[in-house]
Amino acid sequence: MTEMIDTKEYLLDALAESKDASTRAYAAYRGRKLDKLVNDPAPEVRAAVARGGHGLNKLIEDPAPEVRAAVASSTNSLSQLDKLASDQAPEVRAVVALRKGYCVQMINDEDPTVQAVAWWALDHGEA
């Protein structure tokens, strides 16, 4: 049985070396080679790393909005959420609006979609 687990771990590590970004994202989702994948060129891979709660201090500065949105959904740091609440990308602010304690703040956002998300969260007890 130990051999089977070792083989599985080896195969998961090998996925992190794939040329295919979706495969590397799956490896990140499974928690493999996160220290390497946090610097991956593909935003979907870095977002998978962030969704796993790894590298959030670095990824909060990522140029890709989908990565910063993944940080917003994964972090429990109020300072990180405060920073992301004023992010330039509305999709990032919309994720923040879903976080407990932020919907009231976000109902006056400049973007109507962020406002709608904030109102939805408020109506559904996310305040």
C-alpha positions in Angstrom: 0.0 0.0 0.0 2.9 2.4 0.7 4.2 1.9 -2.8 0.8 2.9 -4.3 0.8 6.1 -2.2 4.3 6.9 -3.3 3.4 6.4 -6.9 0.4 8.6 -6.5 2.5 11.4 -4.9 5.1 11.0 -7.7 2.5 11.3 -10.4 0.9 14.4 -8.7 4.3 16.0 -8.6 4.9 15.2 -12.3 1.6 17.0 -13.1 3.2 20.2 -11.8 5.8 19.9 -14.6 3.3 19.5 -17.4 3.4 21.8 -20.4 -0.4 22.1 -20.1 -1.5 25.0 -17.9 -4.8 23.2 -16.9 -2.8 20.2 -15.7 -0.5 22.4 -13.7 -3.5 24.1 -12.2 -4.8 20.7 -11.2 -1.5 20.0 -9.5 -1.8 23.3 -7.6 -5.3 22.4 -6.6 -4.0 19.2 -5.2 -1.3 21.2 -3.3 1.7 20.0 -5.3 4.8 22.1 -5.8 3.1 25.3 -4.7 6.4 27.2 -4.1 7.2 26.7 -7.8 3.6 27.1 -9.2 3.1 30.5 -7.4 5.4 31.9 -10.1 3.8 30.0 -13.0 3.4 32.1 -16.2 -0.3 31.0 -16.5 -2.8 33.0 -14.5 -5.1 30.0 -14.0 -2.3 28.2 -12.3 -1.5 31.1 -10.0 -5.2 31.4 -9.2 -5.3 27.8 -8.3 -2.4 28.4 -5.9 -4.2 31.3 -4.4 -7.5 29.3 -4.0 -5.4 26.9 -1.9 -4.4 29.7 0.4 -0.7 29.6 -0.6 1.4 32.7 -1.6 -1.4 35.2 -0.9 1.1 37.9 0.1 2.7 37.7 -3.3 -0.4 37.0 -5.4 -2.3 40.0 -4.0 0.0 42.0 -6.3 -0.5 39.8 -9.3 -1.2 41.6 -12.6 -4.0 39.2 -13.5 -7.4 40.1 -12.0 -8.5 36.5 -11.8 -5.5 35.8 -9.5 -6.3 38.7 -7.2 -10.0 37.6 -7.2 -8.8 34.1 -6.1 -6.8 35.9 -3.3 -10.0 37.8 -2.3 -12.0 34.5 -2.0 -9.2 32.7 -0.1 -7.8 35.2 2.4 -9.0 35.8 5.9 -6.7 38.8 6.3 -8.7 42.0 6.8 -5.8 44.1 5.5 -5.7 42.1 2.3 -9.4 42.4 1.9 -9.3 46.1 2.6 -6.7 46.5 -0.2 -8.7 44.4 -2.6 -11.9 46.3 -1.9 -10.3 49.2 -3.8 -8.8 47.1 -6.6 -8.9 48.5 -10.1 -10.7 45.5 -11.5 -14.5 45.3 -10.7 -14.4 41.4 -10.8 -12.0 41.5 -7.8 -14.1 44.0 -5.9 -17.2 41.9 -6.6 -15.5 38.9 -4.9 -14.7 41.2 -1.9 -18.4 42.3 -1.8 -19.3 38.6 -1.1 -17.0 38.4 1.9 -18.6 38.8 5.3 -18.5 42.4 6.5 -17.8 44.0 3.1 -21.1 44.0 1.3 -22.3 47.2 3.0 -19.1 49.0 2.1 -19.4 47.9 -1.5 -23.0 48.9 -2.3 -21.8 52.3 -3.3 -19.1 51.0 -5.7 -18.7 52.8 -9.0 -19.4 49.6 -10.9 -23.1 48.5 -11.1 -22.2 44.8 -11.1 -20.2 45.2 -7.9 -23.2 47.1 -6.4 -25.5 44.3 -7.5 -23.3 41.6 -5.9 -23.1 43.7 -2.7 -26.9 44.1 -2.6 -27.3 40.4 -3.2 -24.9 39.6 -0.4 -26.7 42.0 1.9 -30.1 40.4 1.1 -28.7 36.9 1.8 -27.2 37.7 5.2 -23.6 38.1 4.2 -23.3 41.5 6.0 
